[in-house]
Amino acid sequence: MRHYEMMALLDAEPEDPKEEIEKIEEVVRNLGGATTRTDVWGKRRLAYPIRKKNEGIYVLFNFDLEPAQTFELKRVLGLRPNIYRQMIILLDE
């Protein structure tokens, strides 16, 4: 397993993003990984509108996952309507 960091930009409409965060952590677990840390940065104004919205909630995830599963993680998260963007970065050991 490798250590990854993912920044996710979530829809700011729901007041409490905990439900969407739990679903993202569940996807990581279902792919055989483990979430080590989740840091909610909160609601921020976007640099440009995404889906006609001007605000989003930024969440930083640290997790361990097999390299082949990162493509499936991107695919599954891309299908979720409340996730605007995500970016996964491989951390140095």
PLY file of the C-alpha trace (Angstrom):
ply
format ascii 1.0
element vertex 93
property float x
property float y
property float z
element edge 92
property int vertex1
property int vertex2
end_header
0.00 0.00 0.00
1.07 3.56 -0.64
0.29 6.80 1.17
-1.90 9.29 -0.69
-3.37 12.70 -0.06
-6.59 13.84 -1.72
-8.14 17.28 -1.80
-11.86 17.17 -2.50
-14.13 20.08 -3.28
-17.69 19.40 -2.12
-21.00 21.12 -2.70
-21.59 23.84 -0.08
-25.40 23.54 -0.12
-25.68 20.95 2.68
-24.94 22.66 5.99
-23.21 19.56 7.37
-20.79 17.82 4.96
-20.20 14.89 7.36
-22.49 12.56 5.41
-20.61 13.09 2.13
-17.23 12.79 3.93
-18.31 9.47 5.46
-19.32 8.21 2.01
-15.90 9.11 0.58
-14.18 7.31 3.47
-16.44 4.30 2.84
-15.41 4.20 -0.83
-11.74 4.13 0.23
-12.46 1.27 2.67
-14.41 -0.68 0.04
-11.41 -0.46 -2.30
-9.20 -2.06 0.35
-7.69 1.12 1.74
-7.70 2.89 5.08
-8.25 6.57 5.82
-5.62 7.87 8.24
-6.70 11.51 8.56
-9.55 13.76 7.42
-9.25 17.53 7.72
-12.24 19.75 6.88
-11.04 23.17 5.76
-14.57 24.54 5.57
-16.54 26.64 3.15
-14.53 28.87 0.83
-15.29 31.08 -2.12
-14.29 29.52 -5.45
-11.97 31.24 -7.91
-14.51 30.62 -10.67
-18.06 29.21 -10.70
-18.43 25.44 -10.87
-21.89 24.16 -11.81
-23.15 27.73 -11.29
-22.01 27.71 -7.63
-19.60 30.22 -6.09
-18.77 28.41 -2.83
-17.52 24.94 -1.93
-16.30 22.94 1.05
-12.66 21.85 0.93
-11.74 18.54 2.60
-8.24 17.02 2.81
-7.99 13.22 3.11
-4.88 11.16 3.92
-5.23 7.47 3.17
-3.39 4.26 2.26
-4.41 2.46 -0.93
-3.06 0.13 -3.58
-1.84 2.10 -6.64
-4.15 0.25 -9.05
-7.21 1.27 -7.00
-6.64 5.02 -7.42
-8.18 4.94 -10.89
-11.32 3.29 -9.52
-11.44 5.84 -6.68
-11.31 8.72 -9.17
-14.01 7.08 -11.28
-16.39 6.48 -8.37
-15.92 9.96 -6.91
-16.44 11.50 -10.34
-19.90 9.96 -10.44
-21.01 11.55 -7.16
-23.04 14.74 -7.78
-21.94 16.51 -4.55
-18.22 16.28 -5.36
-17.11 19.04 -7.72
-13.41 18.19 -8.00
-10.82 15.87 -6.47
-7.08 15.55 -6.81
-5.03 12.61 -5.54
-1.31 13.00 -4.80
1.18 10.26 -3.93
3.09 11.22 -0.76
6.80 10.56 -0.32
7.71 7.80 2.08
0 1
1 2
2 3
3 4
4 5
5 6
6 7
7 8
8 9
9 10
10 11
11 12
12 13
13 14
14 15
15 16
16 17
17 18
18 19
19 20
20 21
21 22
22 23
23 24
24 25
25 26
26 27
27 28
28 29
29 30
30 31
31 32
32 33
33 34
34 35
35 36
36 37
37 38
38 39
39 40
40 41
41 42
42 43
43 44
44 45
45 46
46 47
47 48
48 49
49 50
50 51
51 52
52 53
53 54
54 55
55 56
56 57
57 58
58 59
59 60
60 61
61 62
62 63
63 64
64 65
65 66
66 67
67 68
68 69
69 70
70 71
71 72
72 73
73 74
74 75
75 76
76 77
77 78
78 79
79 80
80 81
81 82
82 83
83 84
84 85
85 86
86 87
87 88
88 89
89 90
90 91
91 92
